[in-house]
Amino acid sequence: MILFRGPPGLISRMVLNKDQYIIPRRDGHVLAGSSLENVGFDKSTTEAAAQTFHAAAARLVPALADLPIEKHWAGLRPGSPQGIPYIGPHPEVEGLFVNAGHYRNGVVMSIGACRLLTDLIMGQSPICDPSPYRIDRGDFPVRRNNAN
Ligand SMILES: Cc1cc2nc3c(=O)[nH]c(=O)nc-3n(C[C@H](O)[C@H](O)[C@H](O)COP(=O)(O)OP(=O)(O)OC[C@H]3O[C@@H](n4cnc5c(N)ncnc54)[C@H](O)[C@@H]3O)c2cc1C
């Protein structure tokens, strides 16, 4: 991701093009992203990537070409092996509930995922069938600290 600082009102709406997006903020900041790499927990960034984003953003919205980059960062999108998030009680640790592995869609899914998790915690009739999201033994192994 890169963040530009521009004058408020420079861009009035979001611009989407395939995997690329430009998101203006009211205070003039403009967010541009994003790319995707399978690199484990590595959140480091490169100057080359920043320049690539800068050029791509300027192609979409030429007014961005001369704006400085205020911030450049990478975030994690933790997923699951099957591409289905884990939502529900941990099979080994009583009272522990998991809501994880949403990959690229955690924001979009948050309302439904949290509603399902709340239903399961409260013992209410769940909003949908929870079985596809179940956590099986071994999915989240427990490391026990036996040192006293
Ligand atoms: C660049 C980018 C763009 C994205 N765009 C979208 C989008 O447009 N729409 C969408 O739906 N999703 C999007 N996502 C995905 C979305 O951000 C994630 O699916 C969502 O944030 C996952 O939520 P989470 O709570 O599981 O994990 P996170 O949001 O990653 O939260 C995990 C939290 O745990 C904390 N933490 C980690 N380790 C520890 C520790 N040891 N102790 C204490 N705290 C810890 C972290 O600091 C963090 O606050 C995007 C992600 C990225 C990186």
The ligand as a Gaussian input file, in Angstrom:
#p B3LYP/6-31G(d) Opt

LIG

0 1
 C       -3.501000      -4.353000       1.773000
 C       -4.740000      -5.066000       2.251000
 C       -5.957000      -4.748000       1.699000
 C       -7.112000      -5.392000       2.134000
 N       -8.310000      -5.038000       1.583000
 C       -9.444000      -5.646000       2.002000
 C      -10.713000      -5.261000       1.458000
 O      -10.812000      -4.374000       0.593000
 N      -11.816000      -5.918000       1.901000
 C      -11.752000      -6.909000       2.835000
 O      -12.789000      -7.464000       3.199000
 N      -10.574000      -7.282000       3.371000
 C       -9.416000      -6.666000       2.981000
 N       -8.224000      -7.043000       3.500000
 C       -8.177000      -8.184000       4.415000
 C       -8.576000      -7.823000       5.818000
 O       -7.765000      -6.734000       6.261000
 C       -8.343000      -9.057000       6.691000
 O       -9.093000     -10.168000       6.186000
 C       -8.815000      -8.806000       8.103000
 O       -8.115000      -7.682000       8.635000
 C       -8.544000     -10.037000       8.976000
 O       -8.987000      -9.733000      10.290000
 P       -8.361000     -10.474000      11.533000
 O       -8.999000      -9.838000      12.717000
 O       -8.465000     -11.959000      11.339000
 O       -6.798000     -10.139000      11.461000
 P       -6.047000      -8.743000      11.594000
 O       -6.897000      -7.598000      11.111000
 O       -4.707000      -8.974000      10.977000
 O       -5.913000      -8.564000      13.167000
 C       -5.036000      -9.341000      13.929000
 C       -4.682000      -8.510000      15.155000
 O       -3.939000      -9.308000      16.055000
 C       -2.849000      -8.552000      16.493000
 N       -1.800000      -9.503000      16.892000
 C       -1.071000     -10.291000      16.087000
 N       -0.229000     -11.056000      16.804000
 C       -0.455000     -10.729000      18.097000
 C        0.098000     -11.182000      19.323000
 N        1.032000     -12.126000      19.354000
 N       -0.380000     -10.652000      20.453000
 C       -1.355000      -9.703000      20.438000
 N       -1.911000      -9.248000      19.297000
 C       -1.464000      -9.758000      18.151000
 C       -2.438000      -7.682000      15.333000
 O       -1.710000      -6.551000      15.786000
 C       -3.804000      -7.290000      14.801000
 O       -4.347000      -6.151000      15.415000
 C       -7.045000      -6.396000       3.116000
 C       -5.810000      -6.702000       3.705000
 C       -4.660000      -6.041000       3.277000
 C       -3.353000      -6.384000       3.921000

